Structures are given as structure tokens and as C-alpha cells.
Amino acid sequence: MPTPLSDYYRELQQREALQILELVADWNANVVEAISVDFRNAMAASQINRQAVPIRAGSTNQSIGNQVADFFTLQFPQHLNEHGIRACAGAGYPDKILVPRQGGTTFPLELKATSSWDAADSNRRVLTSSSRKLRNRFTPPINHLLATILYQQNGNEWFINSLRLDFIGPNTLVNIRLEASVSHRLLAQATHPSLTIP
């Protein structure tokens, strides 16, 4: 059942036994417009949709998406006038940080790449999990930006078609998938029977 992202972050922090912070906020319309204009101008200036993306032979669909995202990250940001895109070190969400060139608030930026946009497609696209990296790198209120790079194959070449920006807010609906995981440490501390065979 879809849940507002703000509810997800609240429950996540409870499970993590952390002080509950508002980890997602509504966007200011002027900031949305400024980012939109900057990205639109950079798409035109970069002409990234006219450049063939180098794809390694035999790549899987996931690998192709990763290579498209890497190409985009190398070619596109230099054409942004008002913002920069930096890596967000460490595992987990977000991959990138959108940084205003004149200083000010930074934004979590997640890049995804897909070969098609289908409004009826219900396949999962993982956005976020642990709140640790988000809490360590950003100060509430936090605005989240999801950039989806759309690409297609034309003969033996791959091209970026367009870029979709989603300005994620507290009421953005997400699907929550509860998972359980173990570690070597947890298994070593467990009271269940175990056996190691040489």
C-alpha cells in the first residue's frame, strides 16, 4: 500500500531508534523553477541528446543504465550555470548532491536511468533505505530531487532522449518493502544451532 514519504521516514527513524527529524520537506516554487530552468538550459547547451553514449559490448540492461548515468554525470554538469553536481560519498541514498553555485541549501540528488517511461509501469525503483547518510550530510528541511535519464538504442548506438526531474516531497507516495538481513556478527551472536564444516 503506497505511503507518504514523510510517514516512511518517521517510521524508519523509530526503527533505527533515532531522534525523529523531518527528513523530507515541500519544495519552494521559486527553487523548483530555478532548478528547472538551469537543467533545461544545460540540456540545450550540452546537446547531450545528440551524443552517442559509449556502451561496452555484452552489457546487461542494468549495466547499460549505469553506463548511461555515468556518461550523463561526466558530460552534463559542466553546462549547469547555477548548480553543480557532486558525488555523495558512502553507500546508500543519495548518490549525488545538487549544490547551488552561489552557496545555500544543498539537495539530495538521485540519478536513475531507464530505456522507457511508462506511467503504468509498477516495477520497483529503490529510492532510499537507511536514514544515516541523509542525516549526516543534510540539515532539515530537506528537499529531494530525483532525476531520471531516459535513453534508447538506435542501431548499434545508444542515445539519451530526455531528462525527467521529480521534486520529491512529503506527500510523494512510496512503496515500503520490509526486509530482514543478517551479518556475520549477528550470526556469531545468535543462539540458534550452527555448524562450520571443513
C-alpha distance (Angstrom), angle and dihedral (degrees) to the residues before:
residue distance angle dihedral
M1 . . .
P2 3.83 . .
T3 3.80 114.3 .
P4 3.82 130.7 -167.6
L5 3.80 110.6 -99.7
S6 3.82 91.1 -124.3
D7 3.83 90.0 59.6
Y8 3.80 90.4 48.9
Y9 3.81 92.5 53.1
R10 3.80 91.4 47.0
E11 3.82 92.5 52.3
L12 3.81 91.8 42.3
Q13 3.79 92.4 55.5
Q14 3.80 90.7 47.9
R15 3.82 89.2 53.5
E16 3.81 89.6 47.1
A17 3.84 89.3 50.9
L18 3.80 90.7 -125.5
Q19 3.77 132.6 139.0
I20 3.79 106.2 -88.6
L21 3.79 112.3 -111.6
E22 3.79 127.2 177.3
L23 3.80 97.5 -106.0
V24 3.81 96.1 176.9
A25 3.80 128.1 46.3
D26 3.78 138.8 -179.9
W27 3.79 115.4 -93.3
N28 3.79 122.2 -114.5
A29 3.82 107.6 -119.2
N30 3.83 92.0 -132.3
V31 3.81 91.4 54.4
V32 3.82 90.7 48.5
E33 3.81 89.5 51.7
A34 3.82 93.5 47.2
I35 3.82 92.8 50.6
S36 3.81 92.0 43.8
V37 3.81 92.7 51.8
D38 3.81 92.5 46.3
F39 3.83 92.9 49.6
R40 3.82 92.5 44.1
N41 3.82 91.1 51.3
A42 3.81 91.4 46.1
M43 3.82 91.3 52.0
A44 3.81 89.3 54.4
A45 3.82 94.9 43.1
S46 3.80 95.8 45.5
Q47 3.81 94.6 46.6
I48 3.78 83.8 -153.2
N49 3.80 90.2 157.6
R50 3.83 89.2 64.8
Q51 3.79 95.9 52.5
A52 3.79 121.5 90.4
V53 3.80 111.5 -124.0
P54 3.81 111.3 -132.6
I55 3.81 107.5 -123.5
R56 3.81 122.5 -174.6
A57 3.80 114.4 -119.2
G58 3.80 114.6 -100.7
S59 3.82 94.0 21.5
T60 3.80 118.8 160.0
N61 3.81 120.1 -126.3
Q62 3.80 90.5 -101.3
S63 3.80 91.4 49.4
I64 3.81 91.0 49.1
G65 3.81 89.8 53.1
N66 3.81 90.4 50.1
Q67 3.81 91.8 49.0
V68 3.81 91.0 49.4
A69 3.82 90.2 50.4
D70 3.83 90.7 48.3
F71 3.82 91.1 49.6
F72 3.80 90.3 49.2
T73 3.81 91.4 49.5
L74 3.82 91.5 52.1
Q75 3.81 98.0 43.6
F76 3.80 107.8 31.4
P77 3.85 111.4 49.3
Q78 3.81 95.2 63.4
H79 3.81 88.0 65.8
L80 3.80 94.4 56.6
N81 3.81 109.6 102.6
E82 3.80 101.0 -169.9
H83 3.82 102.6 29.9
G84 3.77 142.3 41.0
I85 3.79 129.9 -152.7
R86 3.80 118.2 -137.3
A87 3.77 132.4 179.2
C88 3.79 114.7 -102.5
A89 3.80 102.5 -138.1
G90 3.78 120.4 -133.1
A91 3.77 136.4 42.0
G92 3.77 122.5 -59.7
Y93 3.77 137.5 22.6
P94 2.98 127.5 20.8
D95 3.81 112.6 35.5
K96 3.79 94.9 -170.5
I97 3.79 143.2 19.5
L98 3.80 123.2 -134.9
V99 3.81 106.5 -143.5
P100 3.83 124.3 -167.9
R101 3.82 108.7 -130.7
Q102 3.81 91.7 -138.0
G103 3.80 92.5 54.2
G104 3.77 127.3 -107.7
T105 3.77 133.9 104.6
T106 3.79 119.1 4.7
F107 3.79 121.7 -147.3
P108 3.82 133.2 -144.8
L109 3.81 106.2 -115.2
E110 3.78 121.8 -164.9
L111 3.82 118.2 -168.9
K112 3.78 121.1 -154.6
A113 3.80 128.2 174.2
T114 3.79 126.8 -156.2
S115 3.78 136.4 167.8
S116 3.80 94.4 -132.0
W117 3.77 143.0 17.0
D118 3.79 114.3 -136.1
A119 3.81 115.6 171.5
A120 3.81 88.7 -155.1
D121 3.83 94.6 52.0
S122 3.82 109.7 115.6
N123 3.82 98.2 -177.2
R124 3.80 112.5 134.2
R125 3.79 120.9 -102.1
V126 3.77 108.2 -173.2
L127 3.78 111.6 -133.5
T128 3.80 108.3 170.8
S129 3.79 143.0 -12.2
S130 3.82 123.4 165.6
S131 3.80 116.5 37.2
R132 3.84 94.2 -146.6
K133 3.80 99.1 95.1
L134 3.79 92.4 41.9
R135 3.82 92.0 50.5
N136 3.82 92.6 46.2
R137 3.81 97.2 48.0
F138 3.83 105.0 35.1
T139 3.79 137.7 46.1
P140 3.81 120.1 -139.4
P141 2.94 133.8 -77.1
I142 3.81 87.7 62.8
N143 3.80 124.9 -172.0
H144 3.82 115.9 -159.6
L145 3.80 124.8 -150.1
L146 3.81 123.0 -163.1
A147 3.81 115.3 -166.4
T148 3.80 116.7 -166.9
I149 3.80 115.8 -164.7
L150 3.80 111.5 -153.0
Y151 3.79 116.3 -155.0
Q152 3.81 140.1 169.1
Q153 3.76 141.2 -167.4
N154 3.79 119.1 -113.1
G155 3.80 109.7 -173.3
N156 3.81 106.0 -52.4
E157 3.80 94.2 -20.3
W158 3.78 134.1 82.4
F159 3.80 124.7 -142.6
I160 3.79 136.8 -174.4
N161 3.80 109.2 -121.2
S162 3.76 103.4 -175.8
L163 3.76 147.4 -29.0
R164 3.80 124.8 -119.2
L165 3.81 119.4 -158.3
D166 3.80 119.9 -158.7
F167 3.78 115.2 -169.4
I168 3.80 97.3 -151.9
G169 3.80 116.5 -149.0
P170 3.81 140.9 177.2
N171 3.80 92.7 -83.8
T172 3.81 95.7 48.0
L173 3.79 104.9 123.1
V174 3.80 117.7 -123.9
N175 3.77 134.7 178.2
I176 3.78 114.7 -123.0
R177 3.78 119.8 -147.0
L178 3.77 114.5 -169.0
E179 3.79 111.4 -146.2
A180 3.79 134.4 -177.3
S181 3.78 122.8 -150.0
V182 3.79 137.3 177.3
S183 3.78 133.4 -150.8
H184 3.79 132.4 -157.8
R185 3.80 87.9 -104.0
L186 3.81 93.7 52.7
L187 3.80 91.5 46.5
A188 3.81 90.7 49.3
Q189 3.82 90.7 51.4
A190 3.79 95.1 44.6
T191 3.80 123.3 111.7
H192 3.82 94.5 -142.6
P193 3.81 119.8 106.3
S194 3.78 115.5 -91.2
L195 3.78 136.3 175.5
T196 3.79 134.9 -164.1
I197 3.80 114.4 -156.5
P198 3.82 118.7 -158.6
